[in-house]
Amino acid sequence: MLSWAILFLVVALIAGVLGFTGVAGTAAGIAQILFVVFIVLFLISLIFGRRRPTV
């Protein structure tokens, strides 16, 4: 998921440099949404992934 966010960020940067503001804005928005989803899933996995092994 983080790789997708980075990919869309790179697309947004390249589109911004080339002057495609609509594409850059859309790609940047998608990158932000994916990054937030990644952070939320990462925190959930940290909280619920640390369980004691049952004997």
Helices and strands as residue ranges (DSSP letters): H 2-18, H 21-49
